[in-house]
Amino acid sequence: MATDLHRGVSNGAGAAASVVSVRGLTRRFGDRAVIDHLDFEIAAGEFVALIGASGCGKSTLLRVLADLDSDIEGEVVVPTRRAVAFQEPRLVPWKPVWKNVVLGLPGQPDRARANLALDEVGLGHRADVWPKVLSGGEAQRASLARALVRDPDLLLLDEPFGSLDALTRINAQALVAELWRRHGYAVLLVTHDVEEALLLADRVLMMRAGVIAHQLTVDLPRPRDVGQPDFAAMRRRLLAWLGVDVREPTADPA
């Protein structure tokens, strides 16, 4: 895997350098190409959502970008500083929350660094507790803090809100949007939720049969409202790409 050692920086004229560049990427499992000669890019600071039916290659692509799967063909250029948050927080149960946040970083565990990241996600008061006492939303925030502490140029999110209840999910989405706005890193979010993709992303990519079959630029002002007519039209378009027939309700006769 090729690795870009330089930080992507906007040139100030509306264009941005690519922090992710994928050319001809193929990942096979036996005779089956789950990813098949795929090309795409992510610009510095861009928030991209990746949707598609189960088994289309979304999570496989994310694992390749995270360097968790290197049995590939083609060229993949990613920043050295990158972090991943999965659907399951994957906290080590025998370490307090703050030590989970800095787990895997070189050198001695840095309490001050962990505290800063936990404060950013509103979890500073839980730094010394054991992971088992955290709620689902708190555990996911701890996972985000573990990503933030690495100061990433690229944040990879693999359905991080999938196991949360509806209200907690809304709060987690708002937190991710605020952290992205504050830090300016690029994000790739893998999700099955079309509304989530439209609420958060600058661009939505749809995978099918191992390639990017469609893409949609989401040029709606932030914060976004699911009740906006343009939002509803984009939602119908994405669902149509996914093979979901959404019909408008007909008015009741007077």
Rosetta blueprint (number, residue, H / E / L):
1 M L
2 A E
3 T E
4 D E
5 L L
6 H L
7 R L
8 G L
9 V L
10 S E
11 N L
12 G L
13 A L
14 G L
15 A L
16 A E
17 A L
18 S E
19 V E
20 V E
21 S E
22 V E
23 R E
24 G E
25 L E
26 T E
27 R E
28 R E
29 F E
30 G L
31 D L
32 R E
33 A E
34 V E
35 I E
36 D E
37 H E
38 L E
39 D E
40 F E
41 E E
42 I E
43 A E
44 A L
45 G L
46 E L
47 F E
48 V E
49 A E
50 L E
51 I E
52 G L
53 A L
54 S L
55 G L
56 C L
57 G L
58 K H
59 S H
60 T H
61 L H
62 L H
63 R H
64 V H
65 L H
66 A L
67 D L
68 L L
69 D L
70 S L
71 D L
72 I L
73 E E
74 G E
75 E E
76 V E
77 V E
78 V E
79 P E
80 T L
81 R L
82 R E
83 A E
84 V E
85 A E
86 F E
87 Q L
88 E L
89 P L
90 R L
91 L L
92 V L
93 P L
94 W L
95 K L
96 P L
97 V H
98 W H
99 K H
100 N H
101 V H
102 V L
103 L L
104 G L
105 L L
106 P L
107 G L
108 Q L
109 P L
110 D L
111 R H
112 A H
113 R H
114 A H
115 N H
116 L H
117 A H
118 L H
119 D H
120 E H
121 V L
122 G L
123 L L
124 G H
125 H H
126 R H
127 A L
128 D L
129 V L
130 W L
131 P H
132 K H
133 V H
134 L L
135 S L
136 G H
137 G H
138 E H
139 A H
140 Q H
141 R H
142 A H
143 S H
144 L H
145 A H
146 R H
147 A H
148 L H
149 V L
150 R L
151 D L
152 P L
153 D L
154 L E
155 L E
156 L E
157 L E
158 D E
159 E L
160 P L
161 F L
162 G L
163 S L
164 L L
165 D L
166 A H
167 L H
168 T H
169 R H
170 I H
171 N H
172 A H
173 Q H
174 A H
175 L H
176 V H
177 A H
178 E H
179 L H
180 W H
181 R H
182 R H
183 H H
184 G L
185 Y L
186 A E
187 V E
188 L E
189 L E
190 V E
191 T L
192 H L
193 D L
194 V H
195 E H
196 E H
197 A H
198 L H
199 L H
200 L H
201 A L
202 D L
203 R E
204 V E
205 L E
206 M E
207 M E
208 R E
209 A L
210 G L
211 V E
212 I E
213 A E
214 H E
215 Q E
216 L E
217 T E
218 V L
219 D L
220 L L
221 P L
222 R L
223 P L
224 R L
225 D L
226 V L
227 G L
228 Q L
229 P H
230 D H
231 F H
232 A H
233 A H
234 M H
235 R H
236 R H
237 R H
238 L H
239 L H
240 A H
241 W H
242 L L
243 G L
244 V L
245 D L
246 V L
247 R L
248 E L
249 P L
250 T L
251 A L
252 D L
253 P L
254 A L
